[in-house]
Structure formats: C-alpha cells, structure tokens
Amino acid sequence: MPANDEVVLSLRDLSKKFGSGCDYCRGTDAELQKNMCPECHTVYAVRNASLDLYKGEILGIVGESGSGKSTLMKTLYFDQEATGGEYILPGDASIEGNACDVSSQKKRQIRNEQLGMVYQNPLQGLKMDFSSVTNIAEKLIASGNRNVGQMTDRADHFLEKVNIALSRKYEAPKNFSGGMQQRVQIAKALSNYPPILLLDEVTTGLDLSVQADVLELIKEIQRDMGVSMIVVSHDLAIIRMLCDRTIVMLDGRVIEHGITDQILEDPQHKYTQQLVYSIL
Ligand SMILES: Nc1ncnc2c1ncn2[C@@H]1O[C@H](COP(=O)(O)OP(=O)(O)OP(=O)(O)O)[C@@H](O)[C@H]1O
C-alpha cells in the first residue's frame, strides 16, 4: 500500500473487445487462442482488469507485445470505448459512478481536465506543423481557457519545465528530435495541471541517454507536482526505476500486481518469472 491511501482512479473488471463475440466465446468455458476467439476472431484485448491508482504514485503496467497495455491506456483516455466494467474517478465530484457511462461531452471534459496523455508516437499527441505553444494552447482551449496571455505564460512555464528553450517555442515539433518531441508532449499533457498522467511507452525508440533524460524528467514531475501516473512499458528496467507498484498483463488479463520491488524480486506467476529471469 502506498504512503498516500487516497484512490484517484479505480477500475473494476474493465474490458475492451474488438468484435461482437459469438455463442462460443460468450460461454464461460471458452478457451481463447491467447486473447482471440478461435471461432469468430473477436479479440479480447482487455479482460476484466481491476486496479487502483493512489494519489501521487507511479503505477507501472508491464507485459509482452499484444497483452493489452496500450488498449487499456486508450480506454482510460477515452480514445476508445470500454465494452464492460467500471471506471471510477473519485477525485472528480461531478462524475457519479461509472465514467464509461457518461455522455461524450462529459468524457471530453474529463479528458481535458482530469487526464494528460503522452503517447509512444508523438504524431498521436502533437500537431507536428503547429508550434509548441499552439500545441499547448490547443489543450488549454479544450479545457475552456480563452485568455491568450495566460495560455502563453502557461506554455512558457511548462516548456521551461521540460527543458525546451523558449527561443524555440514558436518552432513546429516536426523540426525537433524524438526526445524533444516527447518533452513537448509532456508539457502539453501537464499544461492544465491534470491530477492523472498516462504515459504509454514514452521512451521507446529514443537513444539511451535521451531516454535517461526523459525518465529523470518524469520522476522530477512526480516529485514536484505530485501527479499520479500510470506508466506503460515493456522494459523492466524502466518499471524498476520509475514505479512504486506494478501490474503485469498477459493476453488481456492482469495476472499479477504488487510493490515493484516485490514483483521483481519474488515474482509469483510463471509468466512474470520468465519475464524477470530472462533479463537477469
Ligand atoms: N483497433 C483494433 N482492432 C482489432 N484488434 C486490436 C485493435 N487494437 C488492438 N487490437 C488487438 O488488441 C490486442 C492488444 O493490443 P495492444 O496494442 O493493447 O497491446 P500492447 O500490450 O500495447 O502491445 P505493444 O506493446 O506491442 O504495443 C492485440 O491482440 C491487438 O492486435
């Protein structure tokens, strides 16, 4: 249990499938081929995932390719709709019950005010032809801000925080290196002070030294701003460095969860053991 026991995000049996299912896979005894129905080929990308995110902690999600990590993150950010289960955001008094059931307008509001998202591919999070300031202003406008001076000040503040020289703030991210693009994405995601930040494989593809800088920045943000984070990675070294607690996914299911050190030192599930021992 983390030091702070205030839950800011909670999932109960959250599911996401691609396809409508058939009589076979809707049955309780159905055997899937990993996460796919052998009869109708419906993909059960996330299956009954339950977790709690505590205030100020970094929760890691680790698992092999195709285990459902990105689908889970996209569902949390309402990039796609869950097909079952509950998504509770106790910190937002304006949402009663399951956030999966609220209107599209309310989902947009939650996304703009409660959540920040940093994607593996900066093309998903940034408009590459717009300046960094405009990218950040876009997020601020979406959450209701109309004051240009205030938006520019906010953009300056967060670009400085992520170490982007303000002399380059009117340049388009397409001219930036991969590490800089991730920094602009992080600045954008943080710009309206969301209590929850979602980071999906944000250092994959970056050089090791650039990767280390971005990871250090993430830790610094957690320290300084107390933001609660969910970090997806297939890299256990990153999980070890960043995350207080970790969940392990396999074929769409959460198969193990606990304090990160405990999972890495004493993995219980056979798959987690393979994952941990393969890198020792
Ligand atoms: N739009 C989609 N339509 C159909 N199947 C999909 C779709 N998106 C994802 N899937 C399937 O859902 C499963 C989970 O994919 P997901 O991308 O969430 O895995 P992942 O753990 O993030 O993998 P990676 O680490 O490679 O990104 C995979 O079997 C994938 O093929």
The ligand as an ORCA input file, in Angstrom:
! r2SCAN-3c Opt
* xyz 0 1
  N      -8.362     -1.479    -33.326
  C      -8.126     -2.771    -33.112
  N      -8.842     -3.728    -33.754
  C      -8.637     -5.043    -33.520
  N      -7.728     -5.514    -32.631
  C      -6.998     -4.611    -31.982
  C      -7.145     -3.203    -32.177
  N      -6.274     -2.557    -31.351
  C      -5.603     -3.514    -30.689
  N      -6.037     -4.742    -31.058
  C      -5.568     -6.032    -30.550
  O      -5.671     -5.974    -29.132
  C      -4.616     -6.721    -28.529
  C      -3.882     -5.830    -27.544
  O      -3.156     -4.837    -28.288
  P      -2.358     -3.673    -27.560
  O      -1.841     -2.748    -28.605
  O      -3.182     -3.088    -26.484
  O      -1.157     -4.481    -26.896
  P       0.160     -3.920    -26.202
  O       0.368     -4.732    -24.984
  O       0.061     -2.443    -26.035
  O       1.251     -4.271    -27.299
  P       2.542     -3.413    -27.751
  O       3.482     -3.442    -26.573
  O       3.064     -4.162    -28.939
  O       2.068     -2.029    -28.076
  C      -3.727     -7.214    -29.667
  O      -4.115     -8.557    -29.943
  C      -4.090     -6.299    -30.823
  O      -3.927     -6.950    -32.060
*
